[in-house]
Amino acid sequence: MTPGTGEISHRARRPFAAFTRIDALLLLMAVIWGTNYSIVKAAFRELEPQAFNAARMVLASSVFLAVIGALRNRPALADRGGFASFASVLHTPALLTRRDWLELVFLGLVGHCCYQYCFIGGLALTSVANSSLMLAATPVVIALLSAALGLDRISGLHWIGVALSMAGVYYVVGRGLAVGSDSIAGDLLMVGAVICWAIYTLGAKRLMLRHSPVGVTGLSMSIGTLLYVAAVWPHLRDTPWLTVSGWTWAALGYSALFALGVAYTIWYAAVREIGSARTAVYSNVIPIVAMVTAVVFLDEPLGGRKLLGAAAVLGGVALTRISSSRPVNPD
């Protein structure tokens, strides 16, 4: 049996899905991606956005390839340290077929090259509030595509949870939408990022049943990085890297290792464990984390409206965990 598939079906049949380790990891992912907004925006003060992104993708891909190589040469490393039950997230012995490689190239193009270009370009042109609202549509897009393709069975309760989370995000950030030519261009790029991420999430589902999240993410990211670096090479070449401050290098390292490394791995481990639709709803927690981060580090006010919106987002996530919808395993 493919690692994890039996567990998926077993858990999916429960009328109530209790809070599990994968839920805790998804909350950690939301914290990483939520704090990443402020860190990346601050780094843009010193580095051109696409150059910054290319550098962090190169660093993250290099680390992924090093981990993949180490686990391939010594697969027993994945079972050490009391993580044997989580070993398939790090490494699986299945060989890559020609179809696997073609899918990895597609995922690298859409989920890393195109997504990152749209996300970074959009974040540079529009506000965090706009970016959060655009990306909050991700669960809806993934759920619609999942249902249309027959990959996930979406229950009514799940849809209510998605709607509640979306309403909470809008209540927090929707009233602060900025309007302008740059903002509109940034918003459109964010819409493109949402579409790319939805395709990426669903497109990797078959690979995740045969291969580890670390392997699929690392290889597809490496392919996407090569394409991305080629596309933005002039920005990368013209950046005065020797004058970059230590803080910006630290921000680049955090964004590469945690936002692209740890968080991506958690995302796909969760997709395999609880399905893409339920995993995607946790992306609605990210704007709340970004809001709290802004309060702590930027002294932005935290009013009752924001607290009520945050409660709606978290309540929506809770409803999706009660939902009886379940993933459909491909043949």
Short mmCIF file of the C-alpha atoms (twelve columns), coordinates in Angstrom:
data_MODEL
# 
_entry.id   MODEL 
# 
loop_
_atom_site.group_PDB 
_atom_site.id 
_atom_site.type_symbol 
_atom_site.label_atom_id 
_atom_site.label_alt_id 
_atom_site.label_comp_id 
_atom_site.label_asym_id 
_atom_site.label_seq_id 
_atom_site.Cartn_x 
_atom_site.Cartn_y 
_atom_site.Cartn_z 
_atom_site.pdbx_PDB_model_num 
ATOM 1   C CA . MET A 1   0.000   0.000  0.000   1 
ATOM 2   C CA . THR A 2   1.276   3.488  -0.790  1 
ATOM 3   C CA . PRO A 3   2.525   5.188  2.391   1 
ATOM 4   C CA . GLY A 4   -0.216  7.178  4.038   1 
ATOM 5   C CA . THR A 5   -3.108  6.314  1.718   1 
ATOM 6   C CA . GLY A 6   -4.747  3.869  4.084   1 
ATOM 7   C CA . GLU A 7   -4.472  6.388  6.874   1 
ATOM 8   C CA . ILE A 8   -6.131  9.031  4.712   1 
ATOM 9   C CA . SER A 9   -9.161  6.860  4.029   1 
ATOM 10  C CA . HIS A 10  -9.405  5.755  7.660   1 
ATOM 11  C CA . ARG A 11  -9.330  9.288  9.004   1 
ATOM 12  C CA . ALA A 12  -11.628 10.619 6.315   1 
ATOM 13  C CA . ARG A 13  -14.432 8.273  7.380   1 
ATOM 14  C CA . ARG A 14  -14.553 9.771  10.859  1 
ATOM 15  C CA . PRO A 15  -17.468 12.144 11.401  1 
ATOM 16  C CA . PHE A 16  -15.173 14.400 13.421  1 
ATOM 17  C CA . ALA A 17  -11.483 14.840 12.733  1 
ATOM 18  C CA . ALA A 18  -9.677  15.609 15.995  1 
ATOM 19  C CA . PHE A 19  -6.831  18.095 16.181  1 
ATOM 20  C CA . THR A 20  -3.747  16.177 15.093  1 
ATOM 21  C CA . ARG A 21  -0.048  16.699 14.538  1 
ATOM 22  C CA . ILE A 22  -0.711  17.707 10.934  1 
ATOM 23  C CA . ASP A 23  -3.041  20.472 12.177  1 
ATOM 24  C CA . ALA A 24  -0.298  21.738 14.475  1 
ATOM 25  C CA . LEU A 25  2.160   21.708 11.585  1 
ATOM 26  C CA . LEU A 26  -0.301  23.609 9.389   1 
ATOM 27  C CA . LEU A 27  -0.604  26.281 12.060  1 
ATOM 28  C CA . LEU A 28  3.196   26.460 12.145  1 
ATOM 29  C CA . MET A 29  3.120   26.846 8.354   1 
ATOM 30  C CA . ALA A 30  0.633   29.715 8.700   1 
ATOM 31  C CA . VAL A 31  2.912   31.427 11.213  1 
ATOM 32  C CA . ILE A 32  5.904   31.079 8.892   1 
ATOM 33  C CA . TRP A 33  4.080   32.357 5.818   1 
ATOM 34  C CA . GLY A 34  2.281   35.078 7.786   1 
ATOM 35  C CA . THR A 35  5.487   36.522 9.238   1 
ATOM 36  C CA . ASN A 36  7.152   36.164 5.849   1 
ATOM 37  C CA . TYR A 37  5.043   39.066 4.484   1 
ATOM 38  C CA . SER A 38  6.648   41.650 6.760   1 
ATOM 39  C CA . ILE A 39  10.109  40.175 6.365   1 
ATOM 40  C CA . VAL A 40  9.963   40.157 2.570   1 
ATOM 41  C CA . LYS A 41  8.460   43.648 2.347   1 
ATOM 42  C CA . ALA A 42  11.238  44.987 4.577   1 
ATOM 43  C CA . ALA A 43  13.899  43.335 2.414   1 
ATOM 44  C CA . PHE A 44  12.456  45.071 -0.654  1 
ATOM 45  C CA . ARG A 45  13.741  48.370 0.770   1 
ATOM 46  C CA . GLU A 46  17.259  47.204 -0.024  1 
ATOM 47  C CA . LEU A 47  16.900  44.588 -2.751  1 
ATOM 48  C CA . GLU A 48  14.985  44.576 -6.017  1 
ATOM 49  C CA . PRO A 49  12.043  42.173 -5.457  1 
ATOM 50  C CA . GLN A 50  12.743  39.679 -8.247  1 
ATOM 51  C CA . ALA A 51  16.466  39.591 -7.419  1 
ATOM 52  C CA . PHE A 52  15.646  38.886 -3.762  1 
ATOM 53  C CA . ASN A 53  13.257  36.131 -4.805  1 
ATOM 54  C CA . ALA A 54  15.711  34.525 -7.213  1 
ATOM 55  C CA . ALA A 55  18.385  34.420 -4.499  1 
ATOM 56  C CA . ARG A 56  16.071  32.831 -1.923  1 
ATOM 57  C CA . MET A 57  14.869  30.251 -4.459  1 
ATOM 58  C CA . VAL A 58  18.467  29.300 -5.282  1 
ATOM 59  C CA . LEU A 59  19.253  28.893 -1.582  1 
ATOM 60  C CA . ALA A 60  16.098  26.886 -0.851  1 
ATOM 61  C CA . SER A 61  16.597  24.617 -3.877  1 
ATOM 62  C CA . SER A 62  20.203  23.947 -2.900  1 
ATOM 63  C CA . VAL A 63  19.164  22.883 0.606   1 
ATOM 64  C CA . PHE A 64  16.383  20.666 -0.757  1 
ATOM 65  C CA . LEU A 65  18.768  18.948 -3.179  1 
ATOM 66  C CA . ALA A 66  21.302  18.402 -0.396  1 
ATOM 67  C CA . VAL A 67  18.637  16.793 1.817   1 
ATOM 68  C CA . ILE A 68  17.346  14.642 -1.064  1 
ATOM 69  C CA . GLY A 69  20.889  13.500 -1.850  1 
ATOM 70  C CA . ALA A 70  21.639  12.651 1.774   1 
ATOM 71  C CA . LEU A 71  18.430  10.664 2.180   1 
ATOM 72  C CA . ARG A 72  18.944  8.858  -1.107  1 
ATOM 73  C CA . ASN A 73  22.436  7.751  -0.109  1 
ATOM 74  C CA . ARG A 74  21.465  6.960  3.483   1 
ATOM 75  C CA . PRO A 75  17.681  6.401  3.622   1 
ATOM 76  C CA . ALA A 76  17.920  5.195  7.220   1 
ATOM 77  C CA . LEU A 77  18.452  8.848  8.222   1 
ATOM 78  C CA . ALA A 78  14.738  9.449  7.684   1 
ATOM 79  C CA . ASP A 79  13.884  6.913  10.399  1 
ATOM 80  C CA . ARG A 80  16.152  8.338  13.072  1 
ATOM 81  C CA . GLY A 81  15.317  10.539 15.970  1 
ATOM 82  C CA . GLY A 82  11.876  9.099  16.705  1 
ATOM 83  C CA . PHE A 83  10.368  10.227 13.393  1 
ATOM 84  C CA . ALA A 84  9.864   6.812  11.817  1 
ATOM 85  C CA . SER A 85  6.125   7.419  11.357  1 
ATOM 86  C CA . PHE A 86  6.958   10.620 9.474   1 
ATOM 87  C CA . ALA A 87  9.736   9.072  7.382   1 
ATOM 88  C CA . SER A 88  7.723   8.895  4.149   1 
ATOM 89  C CA . VAL A 89  7.460   12.679 4.221   1 
ATOM 90  C CA . LEU A 90  11.238  12.827 3.884   1 
ATOM 91  C CA . HIS A 91  12.011  9.890  1.626   1 
ATOM 92  C CA . THR A 92  10.359  7.117  -0.371  1 
ATOM 93  C CA . PRO A 93  12.257  4.475  -2.363  1 
ATOM 94  C CA . ALA A 94  10.039  4.636  -5.487  1 
ATOM 95  C CA . LEU A 95  11.946  5.429  -8.688  1 
ATOM 96  C CA . LEU A 96  10.991  8.402  -10.831 1 
ATOM 97  C CA . THR A 97  9.399   7.430  -14.143 1 
ATOM 98  C CA . ARG A 98  9.338   9.451  -17.378 1 
ATOM 99  C CA . ARG A 99  5.807   10.590 -16.540 1 
ATOM 100 C CA . ASP A 100 6.971   11.664 -13.087 1 
ATOM 101 C CA . TRP A 101 9.708   13.835 -14.590 1 
ATOM 102 C CA . LEU A 102 7.290   15.451 -17.041 1 
ATOM 103 C CA . GLU A 103 4.938   16.268 -14.178 1 
ATOM 104 C CA . LEU A 104 7.825   17.662 -12.119 1 
ATOM 105 C CA . VAL A 105 8.763   19.989 -14.995 1 
ATOM 106 C CA . PHE A 106 5.152   21.159 -15.225 1 
ATOM 107 C CA . LEU A 107 4.975   21.715 -11.463 1 
ATOM 108 C CA . GLY A 108 8.271   23.580 -11.525 1 
ATOM 109 C CA . LEU A 109 7.015   25.893 -14.260 1 
ATOM 110 C CA . VAL A 110 3.568   26.601 -12.790 1 
ATOM 111 C CA . GLY A 111 4.053   26.168 -9.047  1 
ATOM 112 C CA . HIS A 112 7.455   27.760 -8.626  1 
ATOM 113 C CA . CYS A 113 8.476   29.872 -11.614 1 
ATOM 114 C CA . CYS A 114 5.096   31.396 -12.520 1 
ATOM 115 C CA . TYR A 115 3.693   31.414 -8.991  1 
ATOM 116 C CA . GLN A 116 6.752   33.084 -7.485  1 
ATOM 117 C CA . TYR A 117 6.924   35.673 -10.250 1 
ATOM 118 C CA . CYS A 118 3.260   36.601 -9.735  1 
ATOM 119 C CA . PHE A 119 3.440   36.510 -5.933  1 
ATOM 120 C CA . ILE A 120 6.576   38.634 -5.549  1 
ATOM 121 C CA . GLY A 121 5.546   41.007 -8.322  1 
ATOM 122 C CA . GLY A 122 2.108   41.422 -6.793  1 
ATOM 123 C CA . LEU A 123 3.413   41.896 -3.258  1 
ATOM 124 C CA . ALA A 124 5.801   44.603 -4.474  1 
ATOM 125 C CA . LEU A 125 3.020   46.553 -6.219  1 
ATOM 126 C CA . THR A 126 0.077   46.249 -3.838  1 
ATOM 127 C CA . SER A 127 -0.543  46.356 -0.109  1 
ATOM 128 C CA . VAL A 128 -0.363  43.450 2.325   1 
ATOM 129 C CA . ALA A 129 -4.120  43.831 2.826   1 
ATOM 130 C CA . ASN A 130 -4.769  43.426 -0.890  1 
ATOM 131 C CA . SER A 131 -2.342  40.512 -1.134  1 
ATOM 132 C CA . SER A 132 -3.959  38.740 1.810   1 
ATOM 133 C CA . LEU A 133 -7.433  39.143 0.354   1 
ATOM 134 C CA . MET A 134 -6.400  37.829 -3.057  1 
ATOM 135 C CA . LEU A 135 -4.620  34.803 -1.577  1 
ATOM 136 C CA . ALA A 136 -7.563  34.120 0.723   1 
ATOM 137 C CA . ALA A 137 -9.423  32.927 -2.383  1 
ATOM 138 C CA . THR A 138 -7.041  29.963 -2.628  1 
ATOM 139 C CA . PRO A 139 -9.250  27.496 -0.671  1 
ATOM 140 C CA . VAL A 140 -12.245 28.312 -2.848  1 
ATOM 141 C CA . VAL A 141 -10.287 27.870 -6.094  1 
ATOM 142 C CA . ILE A 142 -8.770  24.599 -4.897  1 
ATOM 143 C CA . ALA A 143 -12.110 23.301 -3.640  1 
ATOM 144 C CA . LEU A 144 -13.816 24.147 -6.945  1 
ATOM 145 C CA . LEU A 145 -11.082 22.512 -8.993  1 
ATOM 146 C CA . SER A 146 -10.988 19.491 -6.659  1 
ATOM 147 C CA . ALA A 147 -14.733 18.972 -6.965  1 
ATOM 148 C CA . ALA A 148 -14.719 19.531 -10.744 1 
ATOM 149 C CA . LEU A 149 -11.891 17.033 -11.256 1 
ATOM 150 C CA . GLY A 150 -13.336 14.492 -8.808  1 
ATOM 151 C CA . LEU A 151 -10.284 14.657 -6.550  1 
ATOM 152 C CA . ASP A 152 -12.092 15.674 -3.356  1 
ATOM 153 C CA . ARG A 153 -15.660 15.197 -2.182  1 
ATOM 154 C CA . ILE A 154 -16.635 18.545 -0.694  1 
ATOM 155 C CA . SER A 155 -19.346 18.509 1.955   1 
ATOM 156 C CA . GLY A 156 -21.771 21.307 2.722   1 
ATOM 157 C CA . LEU A 157 -20.152 21.881 6.109   1 
ATOM 158 C CA . HIS A 158 -16.790 22.315 4.440   1 
ATOM 159 C CA . TRP A 159 -18.249 24.996 2.151   1 
ATOM 160 C CA . ILE A 160 -19.681 26.778 5.175   1 
ATOM 161 C CA . GLY A 161 -16.238 26.723 6.786   1 
ATOM 162 C CA . VAL A 162 -14.636 28.147 3.638   1 
ATOM 163 C CA . ALA A 163 -17.273 30.896 3.423   1 
ATOM 164 C CA . LEU A 164 -16.863 31.791 7.105   1 
ATOM 165 C CA . SER A 165 -13.089 32.005 6.762   1 
ATOM 166 C CA . MET A 166 -13.383 34.136 3.631   1 
ATOM 167 C CA . ALA A 167 -15.848 36.458 5.378   1 
ATOM 168 C CA . GLY A 168 -13.456 36.797 8.307   1 
ATOM 169 C CA . VAL A 169 -10.537 37.670 6.033   1 
ATOM 170 C CA . TYR A 170 -12.627 40.265 4.218   1 
ATOM 171 C CA . TYR A 171 -13.779 41.732 7.527   1 
ATOM 172 C CA . VAL A 172 -10.150 42.089 8.598   1 
ATOM 173 C CA . VAL A 173 -8.561  43.402 5.404   1 
ATOM 174 C CA . GLY A 174 -11.281 43.992 2.823   1 
ATOM 175 C CA . ARG A 175 -12.214 47.485 3.917   1 
ATOM 176 C CA . GLY A 176 -8.626  48.611 3.560   1 
ATOM 177 C CA . LEU A 177 -8.264  47.814 -0.128  1 
ATOM 178 C CA . ALA A 178 -6.203  50.412 -1.934  1 
ATOM 179 C CA . VAL A 179 -7.078  51.532 -5.439  1 
ATOM 180 C CA . GLY A 180 -4.550  52.691 -8.013  1 
ATOM 181 C CA . SER A 181 -2.816  51.624 -11.204 1 
ATOM 182 C CA . ASP A 182 0.029   49.901 -9.367  1 
ATOM 183 C CA . SER A 183 -2.391  48.315 -6.906  1 
ATOM 184 C CA . ILE A 184 -4.629  46.981 -9.668  1 
ATOM 185 C CA . ALA A 185 -1.622  45.484 -11.461 1 
ATOM 186 C CA . GLY A 186 -0.471  43.939 -8.194  1 
ATOM 187 C CA . ASP A 187 -3.931  42.540 -7.485  1 
ATOM 188 C CA . LEU A 188 -4.057  40.940 -10.945 1 
ATOM 189 C CA . LEU A 189 -0.659  39.362 -10.364 1 
ATOM 190 C CA . MET A 190 -1.961  37.989 -7.043  1 
ATOM 191 C CA . VAL A 191 -4.959  36.484 -8.826  1 
ATOM 192 C CA . GLY A 192 -2.492  34.786 -11.168 1 
ATOM 193 C CA . ALA A 193 -0.555  33.528 -8.136  1 
ATOM 194 C CA . VAL A 194 -3.722  32.016 -6.637  1 
ATOM 195 C CA . ILE A 195 -4.497  30.164 -9.874  1 
ATOM 196 C CA . CYS A 196 -0.920  28.890 -10.170 1 
ATOM 197 C CA . TRP A 197 -0.901  27.683 -6.548  1 
ATOM 198 C CA . ALA A 198 -4.217  25.864 -6.960  1 
ATOM 199 C CA . ILE A 199 -2.963  24.086 -10.086 1 
ATOM 200 C CA . TYR A 200 0.312   23.268 -8.337  1 
ATOM 201 C CA . THR A 201 -1.413  21.836 -5.274  1 
ATOM 202 C CA . LEU A 202 -3.760  19.608 -7.233  1 
ATOM 203 C CA . GLY A 203 -1.259  18.747 -9.955  1 
ATOM 204 C CA . ALA A 204 1.156   17.153 -7.500  1 
ATOM 205 C CA . LYS A 205 -1.408  14.884 -5.875  1 
ATOM 206 C CA . ARG A 206 -0.538  11.795 -7.923  1 
ATOM 207 C CA . LEU A 207 3.182   12.295 -7.322  1 
ATOM 208 C CA . MET A 208 2.592   12.668 -3.587  1 
ATOM 209 C CA . LEU A 209 1.052   9.213  -3.423  1 
ATOM 210 C CA . ARG A 210 4.276   7.668  -4.761  1 
ATOM 211 C CA . HIS A 211 6.998   10.046 -3.600  1 
ATOM 212 C CA . SER A 212 7.862   12.096 -0.532  1 
ATOM 213 C CA . PRO A 213 6.808   15.739 -0.138  1 
ATOM 214 C CA . VAL A 214 10.463  16.667 0.310   1 
ATOM 215 C CA . GLY A 215 11.401  14.943 -2.943  1 
ATOM 216 C CA . VAL A 216 8.545   16.349 -5.024  1 
ATOM 217 C CA . THR A 217 8.896   19.852 -3.606  1 
ATOM 218 C CA . GLY A 218 12.672  19.915 -3.866  1 
ATOM 219 C CA . LEU A 219 12.900  18.621 -7.431  1 
ATOM 220 C CA . SER A 220 10.041  20.740 -8.764  1 
ATOM 221 C CA . MET A 221 11.441  23.807 -6.988  1 
ATOM 222 C CA . SER A 222 14.889  23.219 -8.466  1 
ATOM 223 C CA . ILE A 223 13.431  23.017 -11.957 1 
ATOM 224 C CA . GLY A 224 11.323  26.109 -11.346 1 
ATOM 225 C CA . THR A 225 14.343  27.962 -9.957  1 
ATOM 226 C CA . LEU A 226 16.348  27.351 -13.126 1 
ATOM 227 C CA . LEU A 227 13.500  28.768 -15.204 1 
ATOM 228 C CA . TYR A 228 12.974  31.669 -12.816 1 
ATOM 229 C CA . VAL A 229 16.640  32.674 -12.679 1 
ATOM 230 C CA . ALA A 230 16.781  32.657 -16.488 1 
ATOM 231 C CA . ALA A 231 13.703  34.903 -16.620 1 
ATOM 232 C CA . VAL A 232 14.939  37.491 -14.090 1 
ATOM 233 C CA . TRP A 233 18.686  37.230 -14.710 1 
ATOM 234 C CA . PRO A 234 19.169  40.980 -15.449 1 
ATOM 235 C CA . HIS A 235 17.748  41.845 -11.984 1 
ATOM 236 C CA . LEU A 236 19.982  39.266 -10.327 1 
ATOM 237 C CA . ARG A 237 23.084  40.362 -12.267 1 
ATOM 238 C CA . ASP A 238 22.703  44.082 -11.588 1 
ATOM 239 C CA . THR A 239 22.163  43.786 -7.830  1 
ATOM 240 C CA . PRO A 240 25.128  45.047 -5.708  1 
ATOM 241 C CA . TRP A 241 25.251  41.980 -3.485  1 
ATOM 242 C CA . LEU A 242 28.410  43.056 -1.647  1 
ATOM 243 C CA . THR A 243 26.614  46.063 -0.169  1 
ATOM 244 C CA . VAL A 244 23.621  44.115 1.161   1 
ATOM 245 C CA . SER A 245 23.230  44.428 4.935   1 
ATOM 246 C CA . GLY A 246 23.399  41.540 7.358   1 
ATOM 247 C CA . TRP A 247 19.731  41.986 8.301   1 
ATOM 248 C CA . THR A 248 18.644  41.580 4.682   1 
ATOM 249 C CA . TRP A 249 20.789  38.470 4.305   1 
ATOM 250 C CA . ALA A 250 19.136  37.082 7.454   1 
ATOM 251 C CA . ALA A 251 15.706  37.897 5.998   1 
ATOM 252 C CA . LEU A 252 16.639  36.132 2.789   1 
ATOM 253 C CA . GLY A 253 17.812  33.090 4.742   1 
ATOM 254 C CA . TYR A 254 14.639  32.931 6.831   1 
ATOM 255 C CA . SER A 255 12.417  33.297 3.785   1 
ATOM 256 C CA . ALA A 256 14.347  30.637 1.875   1 
ATOM 257 C CA . LEU A 257 14.750  28.006 4.585   1 
ATOM 258 C CA . PHE A 258 11.433  28.407 6.382   1 
ATOM 259 C CA . ALA A 259 8.934   29.977 3.949   1 
ATOM 260 C CA . LEU A 260 10.132  27.943 0.954   1 
ATOM 261 C CA . GLY A 261 11.631  24.934 2.733   1 
ATOM 262 C CA . VAL A 262 9.806   23.995 5.917   1 
ATOM 263 C CA . ALA A 263 6.416   25.503 5.026   1 
ATOM 264 C CA . TYR A 264 6.272   23.980 1.528   1 
ATOM 265 C CA . THR A 265 7.053   20.552 2.969   1 
ATOM 266 C CA . ILE A 266 4.328   20.909 5.603   1 
ATOM 267 C CA . TRP A 267 1.837   21.982 2.925   1 
ATOM 268 C CA . TYR A 268 2.328   18.860 0.844   1 
ATOM 269 C CA . ALA A 269 2.573   16.538 3.809   1 
ATOM 270 C CA . ALA A 270 -0.866  17.871 4.782   1 
ATOM 271 C CA . VAL A 271 -2.248  17.530 1.242   1 
ATOM 272 C CA . ARG A 272 -1.359  13.849 1.365   1 
ATOM 273 C CA . GLU A 273 -2.674  13.407 4.906   1 
ATOM 274 C CA . ILE A 274 -5.995  15.302 4.943   1 
ATOM 275 C CA . GLY A 275 -6.591  16.310 1.312   1 
ATOM 276 C CA . SER A 276 -6.033  19.496 -0.652  1 
ATOM 277 C CA . ALA A 277 -9.350  21.180 0.192   1 
ATOM 278 C CA . ARG A 278 -8.917  20.974 3.978   1 
ATOM 279 C CA . THR A 279 -5.250  21.901 3.767   1 
ATOM 280 C CA . ALA A 280 -6.027  24.981 1.682   1 
ATOM 281 C CA . VAL A 281 -8.365  26.450 4.306   1 
ATOM 282 C CA . TYR A 282 -5.401  26.954 6.633   1 
ATOM 283 C CA . SER A 283 -4.140  29.577 4.201   1 
ATOM 284 C CA . ASN A 284 -6.884  31.811 5.601   1 
ATOM 285 C CA . VAL A 285 -5.020  31.879 8.921   1 
ATOM 286 C CA . ILE A 286 -2.045  33.541 7.209   1 
ATOM 287 C CA . PRO A 287 -3.567  37.065 6.976   1 
ATOM 288 C CA . ILE A 288 -4.342  36.911 10.691  1 
ATOM 289 C CA . VAL A 289 -0.717  36.067 11.472  1 
ATOM 290 C CA . ALA A 290 0.396   38.880 9.178   1 
ATOM 291 C CA . MET A 291 -1.928  41.258 11.041  1 
ATOM 292 C CA . VAL A 292 -0.561  40.248 14.458  1 
ATOM 293 C CA . THR A 293 2.993   40.563 13.177  1 
ATOM 294 C CA . ALA A 294 2.242   44.095 12.008  1 
ATOM 295 C CA . VAL A 295 0.845   44.947 15.453  1 
ATOM 296 C CA . VAL A 296 3.962   43.661 17.216  1 
ATOM 297 C CA . PHE A 297 6.645   45.003 14.883  1 
ATOM 298 C CA . LEU A 298 4.953   47.934 13.131  1 
ATOM 299 C CA . ASP A 299 2.758   49.233 16.006  1 
ATOM 300 C CA . GLU A 300 -0.414  48.973 13.939  1 
ATOM 301 C CA . PRO A 301 -3.641  49.197 16.019  1 
ATOM 302 C CA . LEU A 302 -5.596  46.031 16.842  1 
ATOM 303 C CA . GLY A 303 -9.311  46.824 17.124  1 
ATOM 304 C CA . GLY A 304 -12.434 44.816 17.763  1 
ATOM 305 C CA . ARG A 305 -13.147 44.452 14.026  1 
ATOM 306 C CA . LYS A 306 -9.851  42.657 13.492  1 
ATOM 307 C CA . LEU A 307 -10.390 40.404 16.489  1 
ATOM 308 C CA . LEU A 308 -13.873 39.462 15.260  1 
ATOM 309 C CA . GLY A 309 -12.537 38.740 11.801  1 
ATOM 310 C CA . ALA A 310 -9.767  36.573 13.241  1 
ATOM 311 C CA . ALA A 311 -12.352 34.585 15.225  1 
ATOM 312 C CA . ALA A 312 -14.356 33.987 12.026  1 
ATOM 313 C CA . VAL A 313 -11.267 32.739 10.181  1 
ATOM 314 C CA . LEU A 314 -10.323 30.286 12.917  1 
ATOM 315 C CA . GLY A 315 -13.946 29.177 13.268  1 
ATOM 316 C CA . GLY A 316 -14.059 28.412 9.553   1 
ATOM 317 C CA . VAL A 317 -10.923 26.283 9.829   1 
ATOM 318 C CA . ALA A 318 -12.507 24.379 12.725  1 
ATOM 319 C CA . LEU A 319 -15.630 23.658 10.649  1 
ATOM 320 C CA . THR A 320 -13.567 22.150 7.855   1 
ATOM 321 C CA . ARG A 321 -11.985 19.746 10.347  1 
ATOM 322 C CA . ILE A 322 -15.469 18.598 11.431  1 
ATOM 323 C CA . SER A 323 -16.487 18.174 7.785   1 
ATOM 324 C CA . SER A 324 -17.159 14.679 6.515   1 
ATOM 325 C CA . SER A 325 -15.714 15.404 3.067   1 
ATOM 326 C CA . ARG A 326 -12.884 13.137 2.035   1 
ATOM 327 C CA . PRO A 327 -10.177 12.942 -0.602  1 
ATOM 328 C CA . VAL A 328 -10.592 10.583 -3.533  1 
ATOM 329 C CA . ASN A 329 -7.451  8.564  -4.255  1 
ATOM 330 C CA . PRO A 330 -6.526  8.404  -7.947  1 
ATOM 331 C CA . ASP A 331 -6.170  5.023  -9.614  1 
# 
